[in-house]
Structure formats: C-alpha cells, structure tokens
C-alpha cells in the first residue's frame, strides 16, 4: 500500500514538473514574440517618420509593413496609427481618394478603441483634406466633430488649431467675418496657453484678410511679426509664404528697394526647398518691380524665366498674374497688338477664376446659412422645451388639485373652516391653471400669426424681385446687339447678385425690413472685385458713408443704380491706366441723403448725352432714380469728371 502511494506521488510530481516546464516555455515564447513585434513596429515607425518629408514612397512602404504587422497581432492602436500615417502620405501626394479612405479607417479604429484625442486629431486631418477637395460641407462637419472631441479631452492647443483651420477655410470662401471670428477664438486660446507659434500663424492669416481689404499697412505689421518669428525658428516653408506677401505689399506702396530684398531672400529659400511654384511667383514680382522702374527689357526676360517653370496648370491665379504683367509690359513699350493679345488671354483666365470665386462665395454663404439654420433649430428645441415646461406645470397643477380633493375627503366635514379653506385653495389652483392655459394659447396663436405674416411677406418680396429680374433680362436682351454673350451674362449676374446680397444681409441680421447702407455698399464692392478683378488691376474702392438703415423697397433700386455706376467705372474708366480709384461718399442731411459716386478716370466722352443715350446702364440709372423720386445730376467739378450726385428722401 505504501509502495503504491509512493508510485502515485512520483507520477503526479513528474506530471507537475512537465506542466511547469511547458508553461514556462510558453511564457518565454510569448514574451519573445511580443519583443519581436515591438521591435518591428518601432522599426517601421522610425522609418516612416524619417522618410515622410524626404521620400514619401519609402515612408509609405514602411507604413504598409507596420500596418500588416499590427493587423496580424490584432493591435488596434498601432493599426490606427498607420492608417492615419497613410492618410497623411497620400494627402501630400495629392491622392485625395486614397487619403480619405485611410483617414476614415483610422477614425473607425479610434472609435473602437475609445481613443477620443486621436479620433479628434484624425477628424481634423480629414476636414483639412476636404478643404483641399473643395468639399466644404464635409470639412465643416468634421471640424465640428473634432472640436467636440478635443473639448472632451481639454486639448486646448488642438481646439485652437481647429479654429485656425476654420478661419483659413472661410478666408478661402471669401467670408471675412466668419474667418476673423474663428481666428480671434484661436488667438485667445493660443495667448492663454502661451503657444507662440499658433499666435504667429493667426497674425499671418489676419494679414491676408487685411491685405484683401486694402489695409496694406495693417497687413504689413501682421506679416512682419510672422516673418521675424519664422526666420528666428527657421521655419522656412512658412517664411517663404510671408516674404512674398510682404514684397507684394511693398511694391504696391512703391517701396521697391526693401521689396527687392524680400524677393532675393525668398528666391534663396525657394531654391533650398525646391519649390517651383513660389520661385515662379517671386520672379513675377521681380518683373513687376522692373516694369514699374521702366526696365522693360529686364521685365520681359524675367517673365520668360517664369514661363520656363511651366507650372500654370497648378495655379490659374498665377497664370493670370503673369499674363497681366505681360500685357502691361507690352503696353508700356508701345506694342499695342501684343498688349491686346495678352489682355484677351488674361481676361479669359480671369473669367474662369471669377466663376470659381463666385462658386466659393456662394458656398460660403450657404455654409453661413447652414450655421444659422442650426442655431434656429436649437432655438426651436428651446421653444419646445419651454412649451413642455408649461405642459408639465399644467400636469403638476392638476395633481395638486387632485391631492387637495383627497385631503378634503380625509378631513371631511369635521371642521367647517377647514372645508372652506380647502375650497379656497381649489379655486386659486384652478384660477392659476386657467391663467397658464390662456397664456399658452395666446403664445401659440401669436406664433401662428407671426408665421403667416412672415410667409406672406416672403412671397411678396420674392414676387417683386423676380419681376425686377425679368425686366432686367428683357432690357438686356433688347441691347444685346454687338455685345458678347459672356459680357451680357456677367452684367446680368452682377445685377441679380446686388439683389441677392440684400436678402443675405437681412437673413444674417434678422432684420427683414431694412439693411445697413454702408455694409451693403461694401458687399457690392466685393462683387465688383470678383467679376472684374479690380484690386489685382490696382484699383481701390474708397467708401466713406454716414451709415443709415434703408428699407428693402428703397435698397433694391438703389443697389441696382450703384451696381451700374460701379460696373461702368470698372469696365471703361481704367483701360489706359494701371491703377485708379472709385469713390463713394454720402452724408445725411435731416431726412435727405446726399450720395456722390465718381472715379479717377477721364469721365464720359464729350459727345455722349447720358440722359438721351441708348445705353441700358444709363436708362436703368435714370429710370430707377425716378422710381426712388431721387434727384440725380452728372457734373464735372474739382474732384472729378462725371461725378454722380444722387439725393433721395430715406425716411
């Protein structure tokens, strides 16, 4: 018996020993496998980072190796990392569809792992990709998603970065108001958290907006802050951008020597970065300086160098810039035929750019409307909550009444005074309930009446404006002889946009009966620039108005009058000059408003009678003035030839 027990103990001991050896071997093998995995992932990660800016194709190969290794090991975090890296690499190679695919895979993987911060970062990357693809609706959606996720993790730097990206997007969409709003939010966070690099980028973007608005000195201050910081930190790609912007402003201010210094520095940096696009832009600006100094031969040679870089397909704006410089150079040397050839090519390219810019402007307006609609839906939810709160009060009062009745049943008729008190309480509760019901019904009825009034007003205004559009098109059709179809459509589009801008302003402000004259005139100037590239031609619009609120019925004809005067100046006043100005001044005198519009051009031809001529523009101007019961004079004085003096009663 004892021997049998000994045999069993030895057998169990040997089995346990074998199990321990096998288990230890399994643990050691697993640890070795994990160590090999970590080494492979580290090698792929280091290689991806090392080659991503030098040789993206090599970086992409290592990213796929890392993704394959992580997939075999089922490591979701590493998979998400390599998905995101592949999205960045394909984006840098302009393979936008592939980039979008990998960014979306990364987002799904982050959602699975619950990594909120990385999910926000990838949403931000995807939003910036959609901006490059001109898909601004989806860009806005993913920017907003990134903001929500970064707010959850209190990632302040990333929140500021998203606002900065939104600002850049709205600059591209020509919505300066929203751009400045997001850039200021970004700057406030960067300043609070001490992120100097972010503050500098915001100043650069604000400088772009100031430059576009013609505030050159203000823009120059912002650009100089950016260039000083990026030169100190050796951020050459950003430094190259701001140097060219500074040079362009200095040329406009006729400070050619400091502008030339900026261009020499930018040329050295573009050579170092092998950036052909920026090199071409710098050469064109050097040609502009040479032309303005009268060195036409040198300007011509520089423009030939720009042509040899052959990158115009990448940027129609740069092509338009080169063609305009060639037009001016040939014009200055007396080569009229060559000048006209380049001017026609410039107009063709500029028209295509104007179409794109118009589409971006409409997209920006629609995005603004989308934001306003979201705010209205939120307000609607708040109103629904308020109504529900009133209903809950009704239910609570009803329960209070029932409770009072039950209490009275318990008390019975023991004490007559208590019964009378209970009756008084019930009456008061019923009175309160009826009062609340009455208040609720009044609010609902008033809301329905307001809705009906707004719908009637909307249909009335749309009908009136459609009738105006129809009349304008009929008049334009009767004048079409000898005019190009493109010019007819452009004129008609500007007239229609002058009315559309009114509705946009009313929608933004929530005031459906009137609009600010000053803001509206500035919008008209932007429409003029989009159609005729007046700022690029060196033409500025100087607006100095006493601001008043004008009713829609008055502003529609007044806007059409101003559109015709602006268009005449842009098309005819500056053909033989490289620069000029359009002036708009107005002052309020009691219930009268005195408006003056003129330009620095040569004025109307001496043999032209504006009132008796057959020009559609002048027929519209005088006809609309009669509709406004406004007094109009076209006079010559010390300030200008052919100044329009328009006086109307605005109250």
Secondary structure, DSSP 8 states (H G I E B T S, - for coil): -HHHHHHHHHHHHHHHHHHHHHHHHHHHHHHHHHHHHHHHHHHHHHHHHHHTTT-HHHHHHHHHHHHHHHHHHT-HHHHHHHHHHHHHHHHHTT-HHHHHHHHHHHHHHHHHHT-HHHHHHHHHHHHHHHHHTT-HHHHHHHHHHHHHHHHHTT-HHHHHHHHHHHHHHHHHTT-HHHHHHHHHHHHHHHHHHT-HHHHHHHHHHHHHHHHHTT-HHHHHHHHHHHHHHHHHHT-HHHHHHHHHHHHHHHHHTT-HHHHHHHHHHHHHHHHHHT-HHHHHHHHHHHHHHHHHTT-HHHHHHHHHHHHHH--GGG-HHHHHHHHHHHHHHHHHTT-HHHHHHHHHHHHHHHHHHHHHHHHHHHHHHHHHHHHHHHHHHHHHHHHHHHHHHHHHHHHHHHHHHHHHHHHHHHHTTS-HHHHHHHHHHHHHHHHHHHHHHHHHHHHHHHHHHHHHHHHHHHHHHHHHHHHHHHHHHHHHHHT-TTS-HHHHHHHHHHHHHHHHHHHHHHHHH--SSEEEHHHHHHHHHHHHHHHH-TTTTTEEEEEEE---EEEHHHHHHHHHHHHHHHHHIIIIITTT-S-EEEEEEEEEETTEEEEEEEESS--S-TT--TTTS--HHHHHHHHHHHHHT-EEEEE--SS-SSEEEEEEE--
